[in-house]
């Protein structure tokens, strides 16, 4: 029986998925890999599948950008199932302000990038999306994300041509997600109330239950 590989999102690492406490014999959580110069997302996804040790018949999923990578792995590598968390099928679902700011990251100094990302969780806490404890956890995670990936991944994401699920799938999203609009055209979409984007942190129990229930259904 295959396993389900779960890929973390932009500015995050596998800790945001490990904290769900999923059965390790069924789920394997993974960090994003380094990107090659001017790499396109479909090629990045193939290298990610190779790094995971992904085999046809395994399931794949991901959070946010990791869900986009998972979509491409599912399409190209004959996955048995796809699980999307706060993700989308095309960059048009990314809210306009963040599409615009994503184009600026190659020109922002490293120190400024790290200062920006490590302070995002505090803003999310002030907006009521995370507890103080979760915001402190996210600050630690986001402060350690490689600056090279902060520069490379937004352009890769925004230049992506997108794709629709090519295998059986299920998607989980907040109905007013502040970063990525929910892809309402997906028939197998479950909506949670709220504006949060990082579901595995803000809605840990609901996310865990979703993954356990939808992994094989």
Order of alpha helices (4+ residues) and beta strands (2+ residues): beta-alpha-beta-alpha-beta-alpha-beta-alpha-alpha-alpha-alpha-beta-beta-alpha-alpha
